[in-house]
């Protein structure tokens, strides 16, 4: 299959140019939005660089930076993204503690823009704590990714059961992921 056939099967893309200055992030995001929207593909973008997992509020990392209301409004206006991942005190990856999420900033941004918001922790919620995730969902976050938690659940199930064959490993990983998904489904529904 050629590239033409491939893009017809893609329904959404995520662009992360948040490590660049605001203007460059807008430029790069606009290139993706223009291309994707012509093909009926929705775009999620990111604003407010979060750094590595040790760099959330309460740690000494210098990379983490909250998304401002002004930046969020300006970014959405200038890019026409379909959803926006924001930095509100979370970081990429698995934490060495529970992050302190700035719910006041979430409320401020949610009040000012209608674009669906994404919790930015590994562009998601892994290790953010159930109470934080539930509150984020109740206070305006539309999408929470939990990929790291799914991987950890699969590995834990494999480690606990010590499967020997490929099929046993696959089944153990599947069981761990299913349990993790059920947990989040119950938490967030």
Backbone torsions as a table, in degrees:
resi	resn	phi	psi	omega
1	UNK	NA	141.9	177.4
2	UNK	-86.8	175.3	179.5
3	UNK	-59.2	-37.4	179.6
4	UNK	-56.7	-44.5	179.2
5	UNK	-68.4	-36.4	-178.3
6	UNK	-64.5	-48.9	-176.1
7	UNK	-64.9	-22.1	177.6
8	UNK	-70.3	-18.0	-179.6
9	UNK	-95.6	-9.4	-178.3
10	UNK	-93.2	130.4	-179.1
11	UNK	-106.9	-18.3	179.1
12	UNK	-154.3	154.4	176.1
13	UNK	-136.6	157.3	176.0
14	UNK	-121.5	128.8	176.3
15	UNK	-114.5	130.0	178.3
16	UNK	-121.5	96.7	174.6
17	UNK	-115.6	24.6	-175.4
18	UNK	-68.3	-17.0	179.4
19	UNK	-76.8	-11.6	179.0
20	UNK	-91.3	162.5	172.8
21	UNK	-57.6	156.7	-174.6
22	UNK	-48.4	-49.9	-175.7
23	UNK	-62.3	-39.1	179.1
24	UNK	-70.5	-37.0	176.2
25	UNK	-60.0	-47.2	178.7
26	UNK	-59.6	-46.7	-178.4
27	UNK	-59.8	-50.1	-178.2
28	UNK	-65.7	-41.0	179.3
29	UNK	-64.5	-42.3	179.2
30	UNK	-59.7	-38.0	178.3
31	UNK	-60.9	-42.8	179.8
32	UNK	-69.9	-45.7	-179.1
33	UNK	-59.2	-46.1	-179.0
34	UNK	-59.7	-47.0	-179.3
35	UNK	-66.2	-46.4	-174.9
36	UNK	-69.2	-46.5	-176.5
37	UNK	-62.6	-32.9	176.5
38	UNK	-61.7	-22.0	-176.5
39	UNK	-109.7	11.9	178.2
40	UNK	73.7	21.9	-179.1
41	UNK	-102.5	131.5	179.4
42	UNK	-84.9	153.8	-174.7
43	UNK	-126.2	130.1	170.1
44	UNK	-105.0	135.1	177.6
45	UNK	-128.9	172.6	-173.0
46	UNK	-129.5	140.4	176.8
47	UNK	-139.4	141.7	-177.1
48	UNK	89.0	97.2	-175.0
49	UNK	-69.3	131.6	-175.9
50	UNK	-104.0	-11.6	178.8
51	UNK	70.3	-161.1	-178.4
52	UNK	-88.1	172.2	-170.6
53	UNK	-63.0	-21.3	177.3
54	UNK	-82.4	-1.6	-173.2
55	UNK	-105.9	48.3	173.0
56	UNK	-107.3	167.6	-176.1
57	UNK	-51.2	135.6	-177.9
58	UNK	99.7	-8.8	175.2
59	UNK	-112.3	171.9	-174.0
60	UNK	-93.4	5.3	-178.9
61	UNK	-60.3	146.5	-177.4
62	UNK	-103.4	-6.8	-175.8
63	UNK	-79.6	-30.7	-171.9
64	UNK	-69.3	140.7	-177.9
65	UNK	-153.4	129.6	178.7
66	UNK	-68.6	146.9	169.6
67	UNK	-72.3	132.8	176.8
68	UNK	-90.2	158.1	177.3
69	UNK	-61.2	-44.0	-178.3
70	UNK	-61.8	-44.1	178.4
71	UNK	-63.6	-42.9	-179.2
72	UNK	-61.0	-47.6	179.9
73	UNK	-61.0	-48.7	-177.5
74	UNK	-63.5	-42.1	-178.5
75	UNK	-63.2	-46.4	179.8
76	UNK	-63.2	-43.6	179.4
77	UNK	-62.6	-39.4	-174.7
78	UNK	-84.4	-17.7	-175.2
79	UNK	-116.0	-23.7	-177.0
80	UNK	59.9	36.8	177.8
81	UNK	-67.9	156.3	-178.5
82	UNK	-87.9	-25.9	173.5
83	UNK	-150.8	155.7	-172.3
84	UNK	-132.1	119.4	174.4
85	UNK	-83.6	126.4	-177.0
86	UNK	-118.0	155.9	177.3
87	UNK	-100.3	114.8	179.5
88	UNK	-130.1	31.7	177.4
89	UNK	108.0	15.1	179.6
90	UNK	-111.5	167.8	-177.6
91	UNK	-141.3	167.2	178.3
92	UNK	-71.5	138.5	169.5
93	UNK	94.9	-160.1	-176.9
94	UNK	-98.9	134.3	-174.6
95	UNK	-86.1	159.6	172.2
96	UNK	-98.1	18.1	-179.2
97	UNK	177.5	-174.9	178.1
98	UNK	-97.7	127.7	-177.9
99	UNK	-69.3	154.5	173.9
100	UNK	-96.0	108.2	-177.1
101	UNK	-88.1	136.1	-179.9
102	UNK	-86.7	88.5	-177.7
103	UNK	-69.5	-27.2	176.5
104	UNK	-64.5	-41.8	177.7
105	UNK	-65.0	-40.6	176.6
106	UNK	-57.3	-47.3	-179.7
107	UNK	-61.2	-43.8	-179.7
108	UNK	-60.8	-45.0	-179.6
109	UNK	-68.5	-44.9	-178.9
110	UNK	-59.9	-36.0	179.7
111	UNK	-67.4	-31.8	-172.8
112	UNK	-94.3	-22.5	-179.7
113	UNK	-130.9	147.8	179.8
114	UNK	-94.3	-11.4	-178.5
115	UNK	-61.3	133.9	177.3
116	UNK	-55.8	136.8	-177.5
117	UNK	-103.5	146.1	-178.5
118	UNK	-118.2	136.4	174.9
119	UNK	-77.9	124.6	-172.4
120	UNK	-97.5	88.5	174.6
121	UNK	-143.4	107.9	-163.9
122	UNK	48.4	36.4	-163.5
123	UNK	52.2	45.7	-177.6
124	UNK	-173.4	-148.8	-168.8
125	UNK	-122.8	5.5	-173.9
126	UNK	-54.7	131.1	176.5
127	UNK	64.3	15.7	-179.0
128	UNK	-80.7	-11.0	-178.8
129	UNK	93.4	133.3	-177.2
130	UNK	-58.2	-41.5	-178.2
131	UNK	-63.1	-43.1	178.2
132	UNK	-62.8	-44.7	-178.0
133	UNK	-64.7	-44.3	179.3
134	UNK	-61.8	-43.9	179.7
135	UNK	-64.4	-41.3	177.1
136	UNK	-58.5	-45.0	179.7
137	UNK	-62.9	-37.2	-179.4
138	UNK	-75.4	-24.2	-172.9
139	UNK	-108.7	18.7	168.7
140	UNK	123.7	-4.8	175.7
141	UNK	-81.1	127.9	-177.6
142	UNK	-91.2	-30.9	-175.1
143	UNK	-134.3	130.5	176.0
144	UNK	-128.9	120.7	178.7
145	UNK	-91.2	142.3	-176.6
146	UNK	-131.2	28.9	-173.4
147	UNK	-56.9	-44.6	-179.4
148	UNK	-60.7	-41.3	179.0
149	UNK	-64.0	-36.1	176.8
150	UNK	-63.3	-42.9	179.0
151	UNK	-65.1	-42.0	178.7
152	UNK	-63.7	-41.8	179.4
153	UNK	-63.1	-41.2	178.0
154	UNK	-63.6	-47.0	-179.3
155	UNK	-64.1	-40.6	179.5
156	UNK	-61.6	-44.6	179.5
157	UNK	-63.8	-39.8	177.4
158	UNK	-65.1	-47.1	-179.6
159	UNK	-61.5	-40.0	-177.5
160	UNK	-71.2	-32.0	-174.9
161	UNK	-103.0	-12.6	177.6
162	UNK	46.3	55.6	178.9
163	UNK	-64.3	152.9	-175.0
164	UNK	-107.2	-31.9	-177.5
165	UNK	-103.2	163.3	178.3
166	UNK	-57.4	-44.1	-179.2
167	UNK	-64.6	-37.9	177.3
168	UNK	-66.5	-39.9	177.1
169	UNK	-62.4	-45.8	179.8
170	UNK	-60.5	-43.8	179.8
171	UNK	-66.5	-40.8	178.5
172	UNK	-64.0	-44.2	178.6
173	UNK	-61.3	-43.7	179.2
174	UNK	-61.4	-44.1	180.0
175	UNK	-62.4	-44.0	178.2
176	UNK	-60.8	-44.4	179.2
177	UNK	-65.2	-40.9	179.3
178	UNK	-61.9	-42.5	179.4
179	UNK	-63.4	-41.2	178.1
180	UNK	-63.3	-45.6	179.1
181	UNK	-62.8	-41.5	177.6
182	UNK	-61.4	-40.9	177.8
183	UNK	-58.0	-50.6	-178.6
184	UNK	-68.7	-35.4	176.8
185	UNK	-60.3	-47.1	179.6
186	UNK	-66.1	-38.6	180.0
187	UNK	-64.6	-44.2	-169.2
188	UNK	-100.3	2.9	179.8
189	UNK	-105.1	NA	NA
